[in-house]
């Protein structure tokens, strides 16, 4: 469950970064007060009512607006001062050490031999722990 939640949150964060860094342009074609076509990233198609450019009043109108994305997402270690670099380095090293598995298990009883079993008391007394 935790792994699925982690994957969902990381995917949403990646989509958020993508959406905030891309510039969005929305283009609308309006004819006689009604929106005829909306286009994302491209020019909207006309409604087919080509009016002369010489006329002052036209029944068609084109509107577009652009949302600029961020350009300053490149982070370099030169911008951090020495204290921030030291904190970042110690944080990463500590985080990596949390997940290291100790391959050597210390067993202090490896040299100990159990006493010989002369008779099985549980079977003789018919006493079993359930």
Secondary structure, DSSP 8 states (H G I E B T S, - for coil): -HHHHHHHHHHHHHHHHHHHHS-EEEEEEEETTEEEEEEESS-----S----TTSS--SEEEEEEEE---------GGGS-HHHHHHHHHHHHHHHHHT--------TTTT-------S-HHHHHT----
